[in-house]
Amino acid sequence: MVQRSPATLAPNSRHRIEAMSNPACSFCHKPQSAVLQLVAVPPSYICDECAMLAVEMISVRHPDWRERLMSTLARLPDRPGEK
Ligand SMILES: [Zn+2]
């Protein structure tokens, strides 16, 4: 097995290692400690604030999408683990 140090990895691999060891929002760059929650889609993350901004932007541009959003939210349990 060939061992490679981070310095010899492809840029994308270095980005993945850095993102996994020091998670921060890929959009606003706030660390986990500065936001309510980070959602991971490795190697990227989005924080609750950027997700909310995205929802607002999509809602303004696509008003019909709000109905889908609202029906999705209505199906969510009030607390994690509830059905
Ligand atoms: Zn963010």
PDB file of the backbone (N, CA, C, O) and the ligand in Angstrom, with CONECT records:
HET     ZN  A 101       1
ATOM      1  N   MET A   1       0.841  -1.188   0.000  1.00  0.00           N
ATOM      2  CA  MET A   1       0.000   0.000   0.000  1.00  0.00           C
ATOM      3  C   MET A   1       0.881   1.245   0.000  1.00  0.00           C
ATOM      4  O   MET A   1       1.849   1.330   0.757  1.00  0.00           O
ATOM      5  N   VAL A   2       0.550   2.182  -0.830  1.00  0.00           N
ATOM      6  CA  VAL A   2       1.316   3.421  -0.923  1.00  0.00           C
ATOM      7  C   VAL A   2       0.722   4.441   0.037  1.00  0.00           C
ATOM      8  O   VAL A   2      -0.466   4.759  -0.016  1.00  0.00           O
ATOM      9  N   GLN A   3       1.591   4.949   0.923  1.00  0.00           N
ATOM     10  CA  GLN A   3       1.153   6.002   1.850  1.00  0.00           C
ATOM     11  C   GLN A   3       1.520   7.349   1.243  1.00  0.00           C
ATOM     12  O   GLN A   3       2.654   7.552   0.808  1.00  0.00           O
ATOM     13  N   ARG A   4       0.576   8.252   1.214  1.00  0.00           N
ATOM     14  CA  ARG A   4       0.856   9.581   0.684  1.00  0.00           C
ATOM     15  C   ARG A   4       0.574  10.622   1.765  1.00  0.00           C
ATOM     16  O   ARG A   4      -0.433  10.548   2.468  1.00  0.00           O
ATOM     17  N   SER A   5       1.459  11.570   1.883  1.00  0.00           N
ATOM     18  CA  SER A   5       1.217  12.662   2.826  1.00  0.00           C
ATOM     19  C   SER A   5       0.240  13.629   2.186  1.00  0.00           C
ATOM     20  O   SER A   5       0.086  13.632   0.964  1.00  0.00           O
ATOM     21  N   PRO A   6      -0.430  14.458   2.997  1.00  0.00           N
ATOM     22  CA  PRO A   6      -1.375  15.427   2.416  1.00  0.00           C
ATOM     23  C   PRO A   6      -0.743  16.320   1.361  1.00  0.00           C
ATOM     24  O   PRO A   6      -1.424  16.755   0.433  1.00  0.00           O
ATOM     25  N   ALA A   7       0.547  16.599   1.487  1.00  0.00           N
ATOM     26  CA  ALA A   7       1.198  17.499   0.524  1.00  0.00           C
ATOM     27  C   ALA A   7       1.249  16.904  -0.875  1.00  0.00           C
ATOM     28  O   ALA A   7       1.341  17.637  -1.859  1.00  0.00           O
ATOM     29  N   THR A   8       1.190  15.570  -0.970  1.00  0.00           N
ATOM     30  CA  THR A   8       1.273  14.944  -2.292  1.00  0.00           C
ATOM     31  C   THR A   8      -0.103  14.559  -2.829  1.00  0.00           C
ATOM     32  O   THR A   8      -0.212  14.071  -3.954  1.00  0.00           O
ATOM     33  N   LEU A   9      -1.147  14.772  -2.043  1.00  0.00           N
ATOM     34  CA  LEU A   9      -2.479  14.433  -2.510  1.00  0.00           C
ATOM     35  C   LEU A   9      -2.966  15.468  -3.511  1.00  0.00           C
ATOM     36  O   LEU A   9      -2.502  16.608  -3.518  1.00  0.00           O
ATOM     37  N   ALA A  10      -3.881  15.072  -4.334  1.00  0.00           N
ATOM     38  CA  ALA A  10      -4.488  16.015  -5.277  1.00  0.00           C
ATOM     39  C   ALA A  10      -5.190  17.114  -4.480  1.00  0.00           C
ATOM     40  O   ALA A  10      -5.631  16.879  -3.355  1.00  0.00           O
ATOM     41  N   PRO A  11      -5.296  18.306  -5.054  1.00  0.00           N
ATOM     42  CA  PRO A  11      -5.949  19.404  -4.334  1.00  0.00           C
ATOM     43  C   PRO A  11      -7.313  19.024  -3.780  1.00  0.00           C
ATOM     44  O   PRO A  11      -7.657  19.418  -2.666  1.00  0.00           O
ATOM     45  N   ASN A  12      -8.084  18.275  -4.532  1.00  0.00           N
ATOM     46  CA  ASN A  12      -9.410  17.886  -4.071  1.00  0.00           C
ATOM     47  C   ASN A  12      -9.319  17.008  -2.829  1.00  0.00           C
ATOM     48  O   ASN A  12     -10.150  17.127  -1.929  1.00  0.00           O
ATOM     49  N   SER A  13      -8.314  16.123  -2.765  1.00  0.00           N
ATOM     50  CA  SER A  13      -8.132  15.269  -1.599  1.00  0.00           C
ATOM     51  C   SER A  13      -7.723  16.083  -0.388  1.00  0.00           C
ATOM     52  O   SER A  13      -8.205  15.840   0.718  1.00  0.00           O
ATOM     53  N   ARG A  14      -6.826  17.061  -0.591  1.00  0.00           N
ATOM     54  CA  ARG A  14      -6.428  17.924   0.530  1.00  0.00           C
ATOM     55  C   ARG A  14      -7.649  18.669   1.066  1.00  0.00           C
ATOM     56  O   ARG A  14      -7.817  18.815   2.277  1.00  0.00           O
ATOM     57  N   HIS A  15      -8.499  19.137   0.149  1.00  0.00           N
ATOM     58  CA  HIS A  15      -9.706  19.855   0.560  1.00  0.00           C
ATOM     59  C   HIS A  15     -10.592  18.938   1.399  1.00  0.00           C
ATOM     60  O   HIS A  15     -11.150  19.362   2.411  1.00  0.00           O
ATOM     61  N   ARG A  16     -10.720  17.678   0.976  1.00  0.00           N
ATOM     62  CA  ARG A  16     -11.560  16.727   1.712  1.00  0.00           C
ATOM     63  C   ARG A  16     -11.027  16.499   3.119  1.00  0.00           C
ATOM     64  O   ARG A  16     -11.794  16.508   4.083  1.00  0.00           O
ATOM     65  N   ILE A  17      -9.715  16.293   3.246  1.00  0.00           N
ATOM     66  CA  ILE A  17      -9.118  16.047   4.560  1.00  0.00           C
ATOM     67  C   ILE A  17      -9.316  17.260   5.452  1.00  0.00           C
ATOM     68  O   ILE A  17      -9.689  17.113   6.616  1.00  0.00           O
ATOM     69  N   GLU A  18      -9.075  18.449   4.932  1.00  0.00           N
ATOM     70  CA  GLU A  18      -9.223  19.670   5.709  1.00  0.00           C
ATOM     71  C   GLU A  18     -10.676  19.863   6.133  1.00  0.00           C
ATOM     72  O   GLU A  18     -10.954  20.243   7.271  1.00  0.00           O
ATOM     73  N   ALA A  19     -11.596  19.598   5.214  1.00  0.00           N
ATOM     74  CA  ALA A  19     -13.017  19.780   5.518  1.00  0.00           C
ATOM     75  C   ALA A  19     -13.483  18.808   6.589  1.00  0.00           C
ATOM     76  O   ALA A  19     -14.322  19.153   7.421  1.00  0.00           O
ATOM     77  N   MET A  20     -12.942  17.592   6.572  1.00  0.00           N
ATOM     78  CA  MET A  20     -13.366  16.587   7.548  1.00  0.00           C
ATOM     79  C   MET A  20     -12.779  16.869   8.930  1.00  0.00           C
ATOM     80  O   MET A  20     -13.427  16.584   9.936  1.00  0.00           O
ATOM     81  N   SER A  21     -11.562  17.425   9.000  1.00  0.00           N
ATOM     82  CA  SER A  21     -10.916  17.625  10.290  1.00  0.00           C
ATOM     83  C   SER A  21     -11.288  18.962  10.927  1.00  0.00           C
ATOM     84  O   SER A  21     -11.163  19.116  12.142  1.00  0.00           O
ATOM     85  N   ASN A  22     -11.738  19.919  10.141  1.00  0.00           N
ATOM     86  CA  ASN A  22     -12.076  21.241  10.663  1.00  0.00           C
ATOM     87  C   ASN A  22     -13.331  21.725   9.957  1.00  0.00           C
ATOM     88  O   ASN A  22     -13.271  22.639   9.134  1.00  0.00           O
ATOM     89  N   PRO A  23     -14.482  21.111  10.279  1.00  0.00           N
ATOM     90  CA  PRO A  23     -15.680  21.421   9.507  1.00  0.00           C
ATOM     91  C   PRO A  23     -16.103  22.882   9.636  1.00  0.00           C
ATOM     92  O   PRO A  23     -16.130  23.440  10.733  1.00  0.00           O
ATOM     93  N   ALA A  24     -16.427  23.481   8.511  1.00  0.00           N
ATOM     94  CA  ALA A  24     -16.931  24.847   8.448  1.00  0.00           C
ATOM     95  C   ALA A  24     -17.841  24.948   7.230  1.00  0.00           C
ATOM     96  O   ALA A  24     -17.727  24.164   6.287  1.00  0.00           O
ATOM     97  N   CYS A  25     -18.725  25.904   7.263  1.00  0.00           N
ATOM     98  CA  CYS A  25     -19.649  26.098   6.147  1.00  0.00           C
ATOM     99  C   CYS A  25     -18.857  26.409   4.879  1.00  0.00           C
ATOM    100  O   CYS A  25     -17.960  27.253   4.893  1.00  0.00           O
ATOM    101  N   SER A  26     -19.184  25.740   3.808  1.00  0.00           N
ATOM    102  CA  SER A  26     -18.480  25.944   2.539  1.00  0.00           C
ATOM    103  C   SER A  26     -18.865  27.273   1.894  1.00  0.00           C
ATOM    104  O   SER A  26     -18.204  27.717   0.956  1.00  0.00           O
ATOM    105  N   PHE A  27     -19.923  27.908   2.386  1.00  0.00           N
ATOM    106  CA  PHE A  27     -20.402  29.151   1.785  1.00  0.00           C
ATOM    107  C   PHE A  27     -19.934  30.369   2.571  1.00  0.00           C
ATOM    108  O   PHE A  27     -19.349  31.284   1.991  1.00  0.00           O
ATOM    109  N   CYS A  28     -20.183  30.400   3.905  1.00  0.00           N
ATOM    110  CA  CYS A  28     -19.802  31.565   4.707  1.00  0.00           C
ATOM    111  C   CYS A  28     -18.533  31.308   5.520  1.00  0.00           C
ATOM    112  O   CYS A  28     -17.987  32.234   6.122  1.00  0.00           O
ATOM    113  N   HIS A  29     -18.067  30.084   5.544  1.00  0.00           N
ATOM    114  CA  HIS A  29     -16.825  29.680   6.218  1.00  0.00           C
ATOM    115  C   HIS A  29     -16.890  29.756   7.735  1.00  0.00           C
ATOM    116  O   HIS A  29     -15.852  29.674   8.392  1.00  0.00           O
ATOM    117  N   LYS A  30     -18.088  29.912   8.317  1.00  0.00           N
ATOM    118  CA  LYS A  30     -18.192  29.873   9.776  1.00  0.00           C
ATOM    119  C   LYS A  30     -17.943  28.451  10.254  1.00  0.00           C
ATOM    120  O   LYS A  30     -18.394  27.493   9.626  1.00  0.00           O
ATOM    121  N   PRO A  31     -17.213  28.311  11.381  1.00  0.00           N
ATOM    122  CA  PRO A  31     -16.952  26.965  11.909  1.00  0.00           C
ATOM    123  C   PRO A  31     -18.198  26.417  12.613  1.00  0.00           C
ATOM    124  O   PRO A  31     -19.150  27.142  12.900  1.00  0.00           O
ATOM    125  N   GLN A  32     -18.152  25.127  12.876  1.00  0.00           N
ATOM    126  CA  GLN A  32     -19.249  24.441  13.571  1.00  0.00           C
ATOM    127  C   GLN A  32     -19.651  25.181  14.842  1.00  0.00           C
ATOM    128  O   GLN A  32     -20.838  25.285  15.150  1.00  0.00           O
ATOM    129  N   SER A  33     -18.665  25.696  15.585  1.00  0.00           N
ATOM    130  CA  SER A  33     -18.937  26.337  16.880  1.00  0.00           C
ATOM    131  C   SER A  33     -19.689  27.660  16.742  1.00  0.00           C
ATOM    132  O   SER A  33     -20.227  28.160  17.730  1.00  0.00           O
ATOM    133  N   ALA A  34     -19.739  28.237  15.546  1.00  0.00           N
ATOM    134  CA  ALA A  34     -20.365  29.547  15.363  1.00  0.00           C
ATOM    135  C   ALA A  34     -21.770  29.469  14.782  1.00  0.00           C
ATOM    136  O   ALA A  34     -22.422  30.495  14.587  1.00  0.00           O
ATOM    137  N   VAL A  35     -22.238  28.254  14.506  1.00  0.00           N
ATOM    138  CA  VAL A  35     -23.565  28.112  13.895  1.00  0.00           C
ATOM    139  C   VAL A  35     -24.384  27.088  14.662  1.00  0.00           C
ATOM    140  O   VAL A  35     -23.852  26.333  15.475  1.00  0.00           O
ATOM    141  N   LEU A  36     -25.680  27.072  14.395  1.00  0.00           N
ATOM    142  CA  LEU A  36     -26.565  26.107  15.047  1.00  0.00           C
ATOM    143  C   LEU A  36     -26.243  24.692  14.591  1.00  0.00           C
ATOM    144  O   LEU A  36     -26.139  23.778  15.409  1.00  0.00           O
ATOM    145  N   GLN A  37     -26.084  24.513  13.266  1.00  0.00           N
ATOM    146  CA  GLN A  37     -25.792  23.178  12.742  1.00  0.00           C
ATOM    147  C   GLN A  37     -25.144  23.281  11.368  1.00  0.00           C
ATOM    148  O   GLN A  37     -25.479  24.148  10.561  1.00  0.00           O
ATOM    149  N   LEU A  38     -24.221  22.383  11.133  1.00  0.00           N
ATOM    150  CA  LEU A  38     -23.650  22.195   9.798  1.00  0.00           C
ATOM    151  C   LEU A  38     -24.234  20.918   9.225  1.00  0.00           C
ATOM    152  O   LEU A  38     -24.305  19.900   9.914  1.00  0.00           O
ATOM    153  N   VAL A  39     -24.650  20.966   7.977  1.00  0.00           N
ATOM    154  CA  VAL A  39     -25.099  19.776   7.271  1.00  0.00           C
ATOM    155  C   VAL A  39     -23.995  19.391   6.304  1.00  0.00           C
ATOM    156  O   VAL A  39     -23.565  20.206   5.489  1.00  0.00           O
ATOM    157  N   ALA A  40     -23.537  18.151   6.392  1.00  0.00           N
ATOM    158  CA  ALA A  40     -22.413  17.698   5.585  1.00  0.00           C
ATOM    159  C   ALA A  40     -22.880  16.994   4.328  1.00  0.00           C
ATOM    160  O   ALA A  40     -23.749  16.122   4.361  1.00  0.00           O
ATOM    161  N   VAL A  41     -22.284  17.393   3.229  1.00  0.00           N
ATOM    162  CA  VAL A  41     -22.360  16.654   1.969  1.00  0.00           C
ATOM    163  C   VAL A  41     -20.910  16.589   1.514  1.00  0.00           C
ATOM    164  O   VAL A  41     -20.475  17.356   0.654  1.00  0.00           O
ATOM    165  N   PRO A  42     -20.148  15.629   2.128  1.00  0.00           N
ATOM    166  CA  PRO A  42     -18.690  15.637   1.945  1.00  0.00           C
ATOM    167  C   PRO A  42     -18.272  15.809   0.491  1.00  0.00           C
ATOM    168  O   PRO A  42     -18.826  15.153  -0.390  1.00  0.00           O
ATOM    169  N   PRO A  43     -17.296  16.688   0.224  1.00  0.00           N
ATOM    170  CA  PRO A  43     -16.467  17.405   1.188  1.00  0.00           C
ATOM    171  C   PRO A  43     -17.020  18.772   1.570  1.00  0.00           C
ATOM    172  O   PRO A  43     -16.279  19.591   2.113  1.00  0.00           O
ATOM    173  N   SER A  44     -18.286  19.044   1.310  1.00  0.00           N
ATOM    174  CA  SER A  44     -18.834  20.360   1.578  1.00  0.00           C
ATOM    175  C   SER A  44     -19.771  20.338   2.776  1.00  0.00           C
ATOM    176  O   SER A  44     -20.276  19.290   3.179  1.00  0.00           O
ATOM    177  N   TYR A  45     -19.987  21.529   3.333  1.00  0.00           N
ATOM    178  CA  TYR A  45     -20.926  21.708   4.433  1.00  0.00           C
ATOM    179  C   TYR A  45     -21.747  22.955   4.157  1.00  0.00           C
ATOM    180  O   TYR A  45     -21.290  23.876   3.479  1.00  0.00           O
ATOM    181  N   ILE A  46     -22.978  22.976   4.695  1.00  0.00           N
ATOM    182  CA  ILE A  46     -23.778  24.208   4.670  1.00  0.00           C
ATOM    183  C   ILE A  46     -24.323  24.416   6.066  1.00  0.00           C
ATOM    184  O   ILE A  46     -24.769  23.468   6.712  1.00  0.00           O
ATOM    185  N   CYS A  47     -24.287  25.665   6.538  1.00  0.00           N
ATOM    186  CA  CYS A  47     -24.776  25.967   7.882  1.00  0.00           C
ATOM    187  C   CYS A  47     -26.252  26.340   7.816  1.00  0.00           C
ATOM    188  O   CYS A  47     -26.802  26.580   6.741  1.00  0.00           O
ATOM    189  N   ASP A  48     -26.886  26.384   8.999  1.00  0.00           N
ATOM    190  CA  ASP A  48     -28.309  26.719   9.057  1.00  0.00           C
ATOM    191  C   ASP A  48     -28.583  28.109   8.492  1.00  0.00           C
ATOM    192  O   ASP A  48     -29.618  28.324   7.861  1.00  0.00           O
ATOM    193  N   GLU A  49     -27.677  29.047   8.707  1.00  0.00           N
ATOM    194  CA  GLU A  49     -27.895  30.408   8.213  1.00  0.00           C
ATOM    195  C   GLU A  49     -27.859  30.455   6.685  1.00  0.00           C
ATOM    196  O   GLU A  49     -28.694  31.118   6.070  1.00  0.00           O
ATOM    197  N   CYS A  50     -26.913  29.767   6.075  1.00  0.00           N
ATOM    198  CA  CYS A  50     -26.835  29.750   4.605  1.00  0.00           C
ATOM    199  C   CYS A  50     -27.979  28.938   4.005  1.00  0.00           C
ATOM    200  O   CYS A  50     -28.476  29.261   2.927  1.00  0.00           O
ATOM    201  N   ALA A  51     -28.399  27.871   4.714  1.00  0.00           N
ATOM    202  CA  ALA A  51     -29.544  27.099   4.232  1.00  0.00           C
ATOM    203  C   ALA A  51     -30.801  27.967   4.243  1.00  0.00           C
ATOM    204  O   ALA A  51     -31.608  27.916   3.315  1.00  0.00           O
ATOM    205  N   MET A  52     -30.961  28.773   5.313  1.00  0.00           N
ATOM    206  CA  MET A  52     -32.121  29.664   5.396  1.00  0.00           C
ATOM    207  C   MET A  52     -32.076  30.706   4.280  1.00  0.00           C
ATOM    208  O   MET A  52     -33.098  31.003   3.661  1.00  0.00           O
ATOM    209  N   LEU A  53     -30.903  31.252   4.030  1.00  0.00           N
ATOM    210  CA  LEU A  53     -30.755  32.229   2.952  1.00  0.00           C
ATOM    211  C   LEU A  53     -31.115  31.591   1.607  1.00  0.00           C
ATOM    212  O   LEU A  53     -31.770  32.213   0.770  1.00  0.00           O
ATOM    213  N   ALA A  54     -30.681  30.351   1.413  1.00  0.00           N
ATOM    214  CA  ALA A  54     -31.002  29.650   0.165  1.00  0.00           C
ATOM    215  C   ALA A  54     -32.506  29.451   0.027  1.00  0.00           C
ATOM    216  O   ALA A  54     -33.067  29.623  -1.055  1.00  0.00           O
ATOM    217  N   VAL A  55     -33.158  29.085   1.138  1.00  0.00           N
ATOM    218  CA  VAL A  55     -34.618  28.910   1.114  1.00  0.00           C
ATOM    219  C   VAL A  55     -35.294  30.228   0.754  1.00  0.00           C
ATOM    220  O   VAL A  55     -36.224  30.250  -0.052  1.00  0.00           O
ATOM    221  N   GLU A  56     -34.832  31.324   1.346  1.00  0.00           N
ATOM    222  CA  GLU A  56     -35.411  32.633   1.042  1.00  0.00           C
ATOM    223  C   GLU A  56     -35.219  32.986  -0.425  1.00  0.00           C
ATOM    224  O   GLU A  56     -36.152  33.459  -1.074  1.00  0.00           O
ATOM    225  N   MET A  57     -34.029  32.765  -0.951  1.00  0.00           N
ATOM    226  CA  MET A  57     -33.745  33.102  -2.346  1.00  0.00           C
ATOM    227  C   MET A  57     -34.595  32.273  -3.297  1.00  0.00           C
ATOM    228  O   MET A  57     -35.134  32.798  -4.272  1.00  0.00           O
ATOM    229  N   ILE A  58     -34.716  30.974  -3.014  1.00  0.00           N
ATOM    230  CA  ILE A  58     -35.524  30.109  -3.883  1.00  0.00           C
ATOM    231  C   ILE A  58     -36.995  30.510  -3.796  1.00  0.00           C
ATOM    232  O   ILE A  58     -37.696  30.528  -4.808  1.00  0.00           O
ATOM    233  N   SER A  59     -37.464  30.832  -2.585  1.00  0.00           N
ATOM    234  CA  SER A  59     -38.872  31.210  -2.388  1.00  0.00           C
ATOM    235  C   SER A  59     -39.237  32.490  -3.122  1.00  0.00           C
ATOM    236  O   SER A  59     -40.332  32.606  -3.673  1.00  0.00           O
ATOM    237  N   VAL A  60     -38.321  33.448  -3.130  1.00  0.00           N
ATOM    238  CA  VAL A  60     -38.581  34.707  -3.829  1.00  0.00           C
ATOM    239  C   VAL A  60     -38.643  34.474  -5.336  1.00  0.00           C
ATOM    240  O   VAL A  60     -39.503  35.020  -6.027  1.00  0.00           O
ATOM    241  N   ARG A  61     -37.730  33.667  -5.825  1.00  0.00           N
ATOM    242  CA  ARG A  61     -37.647  33.452  -7.270  1.00  0.00           C
ATOM    243  C   ARG A  61     -38.688  32.465  -7.785  1.00  0.00           C
ATOM    244  O   ARG A  61     -39.124  32.542  -8.933  1.00  0.00           O
ATOM    245  N   HIS A  62     -39.080  31.532  -6.910  1.00  0.00           N
ATOM    246  CA  HIS A  62     -40.029  30.486  -7.330  1.00  0.00           C
ATOM    247  C   HIS A  62     -41.138  30.367  -6.285  1.00  0.00           C
ATOM    248  O   HIS A  62     -41.127  29.435  -5.481  1.00  0.00           O
ATOM    249  N   PRO A  63     -42.101  31.304  -6.285  1.00  0.00           N
ATOM    250  CA  PRO A  63     -43.155  31.291  -5.261  1.00  0.00           C
ATOM    251  C   PRO A  63     -43.904  29.958  -5.181  1.00  0.00           C
ATOM    252  O   PRO A  63     -44.313  29.548  -4.094  1.00  0.00           O
ATOM    253  N   ASP A  64     -44.086  29.286  -6.303  1.00  0.00           N
ATOM    254  CA  ASP A  64     -44.790  27.996  -6.280  1.00  0.00           C
ATOM    255  C   ASP A  64     -44.047  26.947  -5.465  1.00  0.00           C
ATOM    256  O   ASP A  64     -44.660  26.002  -4.968  1.00  0.00           O
ATOM    257  N   TRP A  65     -42.752  27.100  -5.322  1.00  0.00           N
ATOM    258  CA  TRP A  65     -41.919  26.155  -4.573  1.00  0.00           C
ATOM    259  C   TRP A  65     -42.255  26.182  -3.080  1.00  0.00           C
ATOM    260  O   TRP A  65     -42.048  25.200  -2.368  1.00  0.00           O
ATOM    261  N   ARG A  66     -42.781  27.330  -2.617  1.00  0.00           N
ATOM    262  CA  ARG A  66     -43.106  27.464  -1.189  1.00  0.00           C
ATOM    263  C   ARG A  66     -44.094  26.395  -0.735  1.00  0.00           C
ATOM    264  O   ARG A  66     -43.993  25.882   0.379  1.00  0.00           O
ATOM    265  N   GLU A  67     -45.065  26.056  -1.615  1.00  0.00           N
ATOM    266  CA  GLU A  67     -46.040  25.024  -1.235  1.00  0.00           C
ATOM    267  C   GLU A  67     -45.333  23.701  -0.967  1.00  0.00           C
ATOM    268  O   GLU A  67     -45.660  23.007  -0.005  1.00  0.00           O
ATOM    269  N   ARG A  68     -44.367  23.349  -1.809  1.00  0.00           N
ATOM    270  CA  ARG A  68     -43.610  22.112  -1.583  1.00  0.00           C
ATOM    271  C   ARG A  68     -42.826  22.212  -0.289  1.00  0.00           C
ATOM    272  O   ARG A  68     -42.772  21.256   0.484  1.00  0.00           O
ATOM    273  N   LEU A  69     -42.216  23.366  -0.049  1.00  0.00           N
ATOM    274  CA  LEU A  69     -41.465  23.562   1.190  1.00  0.00           C
ATOM    275  C   LEU A  69     -42.372  23.409   2.395  1.00  0.00           C
ATOM    276  O   LEU A  69     -42.037  22.702   3.345  1.00  0.00           O
ATOM    277  N   MET A  70     -43.526  24.073   2.357  1.00  0.00           N
ATOM    278  CA  MET A  70     -44.434  24.034   3.504  1.00  0.00           C
ATOM    279  C   MET A  70     -44.956  22.626   3.741  1.00  0.00           C
ATOM    280  O   MET A  70     -45.087  22.212   4.893  1.00  0.00           O
ATOM    281  N   SER A  71     -45.259  21.878   2.683  1.00  0.00           N
ATOM    282  CA  SER A  71     -45.759  20.508   2.888  1.00  0.00           C
ATOM    283  C   SER A  71     -44.649  19.611   3.435  1.00  0.00           C
ATOM    284  O   SER A  71     -44.909  18.699   4.219  1.00  0.00           O
ATOM    285  N   THR A  72     -43.420  19.874   3.019  1.00  0.00           N
ATOM    286  CA  THR A  72     -42.289  19.118   3.570  1.00  0.00           C
ATOM    287  C   THR A  72     -42.133  19.421   5.057  1.00  0.00           C
ATOM    288  O   THR A  72     -41.961  18.509   5.865  1.00  0.00           O
ATOM    289  N   LEU A  73     -42.192  20.702   5.414  1.00  0.00           N
ATOM    290  CA  LEU A  73     -42.049  21.092   6.820  1.00  0.00           C
ATOM    291  C   LEU A  73     -43.192  20.521   7.666  1.00  0.00           C
ATOM    292  O   LEU A  73     -42.981  20.119   8.810  1.00  0.00           O
ATOM    293  N   ALA A  74     -44.400  20.487   7.100  1.00  0.00           N
ATOM    294  CA  ALA A  74     -45.558  19.989   7.849  1.00  0.00           C
ATOM    295  C   ALA A  74     -45.431  18.495   8.157  1.00  0.00           C
ATOM    296  O   ALA A  74     -45.995  18.007   9.137  1.00  0.00           O
ATOM    297  N   ARG A  75     -44.683  17.770   7.308  1.00  0.00           N
ATOM    298  CA  ARG A  75     -44.520  16.323   7.528  1.00  0.00           C
ATOM    299  C   ARG A  75     -43.442  16.002   8.557  1.00  0.00           C
ATOM    300  O   ARG A  75     -43.360  14.865   9.022  1.00  0.00           O
ATOM    301  N   LEU A  76     -42.622  16.972   8.919  1.00  0.00           N
ATOM    302  CA  LEU A  76     -41.524  16.711   9.858  1.00  0.00           C
ATOM    303  C   LEU A  76     -42.057  16.543  11.275  1.00  0.00           C
ATOM    304  O   LEU A  76     -43.010  17.217  11.666  1.00  0.00           O
ATOM    305  N   PRO A  77     -41.444  15.643  12.048  1.00  0.00           N
ATOM    306  CA  PRO A  77     -41.851  15.513  13.447  1.00  0.00           C
ATOM    307  C   PRO A  77     -41.453  16.772  14.228  1.00  0.00           C
ATOM    308  O   PRO A  77     -40.517  17.477  13.851  1.00  0.00           O
ATOM    309  N   ASP A  78     -42.180  17.042  15.324  1.00  0.00           N
ATOM    310  CA  ASP A  78     -41.858  18.205  16.145  1.00  0.00           C
ATOM    311  C   ASP A  78     -40.506  18.059  16.821  1.00  0.00           C
ATOM    312  O   ASP A  78     -39.790  19.039  17.025  1.00  0.00           O
ATOM    313  N   ARG A  79     -40.164  16.819  17.165  1.00  0.00           N
ATOM    314  CA  ARG A  79     -38.885  16.572  17.837  1.00  0.00           C
ATOM    315  C   ARG A  79     -38.182  15.425  17.132  1.00  0.00           C
ATOM    316  O   ARG A  79     -38.828  14.534  16.582  1.00  0.00           O
ATOM    317  N   PRO A  80     -36.838  15.452  17.153  1.00  0.00           N
ATOM    318  CA  PRO A  80     -36.082  14.362  16.531  1.00  0.00           C
ATOM    319  C   PRO A  80     -36.497  13.019  17.118  1.00  0.00           C
ATOM    320  O   PRO A  80     -36.650  12.889  18.333  1.00  0.00           O
ATOM    321  N   GLY A  81     -36.675  12.037  16.271  1.00  0.00           N
ATOM    322  CA  GLY A  81     -37.023  10.699  16.723  1.00  0.00           C
ATOM    323  C   GLY A  81     -38.515  10.432  16.714  1.00  0.00           C
ATOM    324  O   GLY A  81     -38.933   9.274  16.735  1.00  0.00           O
ATOM    325  N   GLU A  82     -39.339  11.495  16.682  1.00  0.00           N
ATOM    326  CA  GLU A  82     -40.791  11.300  16.599  1.00  0.00           C
ATOM    327  C   GLU A  82     -41.176  10.998  15.171  1.00  0.00           C
ATOM    328  O   GLU A  82     -40.460  11.340  14.229  1.00  0.00           O
ATOM    329  N   LYS A  83     -42.332  10.344  15.021  1.00  0.00           N
ATOM    330  CA  LYS A  83     -42.835  10.071  13.676  1.00  0.00           C
ATOM    331  C   LYS A  83     -44.116  10.843  13.447  1.00  0.00           C
ATOM    332  O   LYS A  83     -44.707  10.752  12.371  1.00  0.00           O
TER     333      LYS A  83
HETATM  334 ZN    ZN A 101     -22.882  29.284   6.117  1.00  0.00          ZN2+
END
